[in-house]
Amino acid sequence: MSKRVIQGEAITKPGDKTIKIRVERRVLHPRYHKIVKRFKNYLIHDEKNEATVGDVVTAVECKPVSKTKTFELQSLVKVEVV
């Protein structure tokens, strides 16, 4: 069984060693046959506190760290320059 890998933009930093990311996917609308965006938010475990708000990150599925965190930070794809 392979682990899921997700990529999204960091939107908030709710606590220590945690980052919330928004993952966007594009789907075809069933009636209007247009491409629409769908979003889902995930809490990611960031052990070294590397990510900041605005970064694009990839995360990999892991065993549950807490009630809501089941992904851990894999790498930073694009770092937001402040």
Order of alpha helices (4+ residues) and beta strands (2+ residues): beta-beta-beta-beta-beta
